[in-house]
């Protein structure tokens, strides 16, 4: 699929996401917190990377709170520059957030850098094979590639069911998700 085809898929999924009612958004934020902790426990991990929501992404703020409550290390991403992987810093609600590139809130540079074992990933569109469309800059593909080269990593896409598409065209640099969590189900995308 050409770049225009990807752009149309992305735009359609983002339009459907924007139309989600506030009550459904709040219900999913609650489900995400509960299921997120459950996924972290099953993965027997300690350090969990979580995106900070922007625009109308699924809200992960309750998930960060729930992880901290259950003694997981929650980490938020920070950009290192275009085309470079994200780095993660340990974060609690007592720590400051600062505006980063594209208006994304990031943890302060003073906070401890950590390597997550589990990563909750934002996305624009996804399919059941675990392929995702992000926002086009490749930050999460580079991050997943580099983290997977260092250690085992479980990557969980977070999306509303309305963001699902029949097929996301995959390119060689694209990094697949292991799971996708929606307001309706947990989709296992692994083929083994």
Order of alpha helices (4+ residues) and beta strands (2+ residues): alpha-alpha-beta-alpha-beta-beta-beta-beta-beta-beta-beta-beta-alpha-beta-beta-beta
